[in-house]
């Protein structure tokens, strides 16, 4: 996560001004040129952790159990997204929202132990069709662990992720080098058409989950 342009002392001072009743969130945010939601996040973190909440931290390790606990805390009404990230020291709202999206889609939340050399690799090595099949099969048979698959086979995380998604959509045909060309629904057999329709339905459900989450956030902000 990038380092904030605002010092810990500044963020603590503005948060304390709100707690002391010097101004509302909107007043202080406008006064100092801060986003409303950003300031709300600072205040929630400051209430719990004091100025230490704003000290720069390296990437954390998040266990599967920790992720589920945080997601269920939001779902059970124990607090807003901002409340939960402040309470448990999560790095950002987007991180927790992604966990919620995965959880709502009935997909598995996995342990996270950052390996920057895997995630930061922008261009992986060239591979053959047979290698891509082997890598995809390994990844799928190991619970779609993209990170460790990339590390084991000496390719980038983004390569593994892309190949698995192409395989999900088009089978082994998706792993051939066709410059992104994809067969139309009329060019594939009935089984492939059903596979694609299933994928489209899953995406629609994910989009509905995102809408529900946004509506929840709107209600949370209206209560503040």
Secondary structure, DSSP 4 states (H G I P E B T S, - for coil): -PPPSS-HHHHHHHHHHHHTTS--HHHHHHHHT--HHHHHHHHHHHHHHGGGGGS--PPPPB-HHHHHHHHHHHHTTS--HHHHHHHHT-S-HHHHHHHHHHHHTTPPP--B---HHHHS-SS-----HHHHHHHHHHHHHTTT-HHHHHHHHT--HHHHHHHHHHHHHHGGGGGS-STT----GGGS-HHHHHHHHHHHHHHHHHHHHHHHHHHHHHHHHHH-
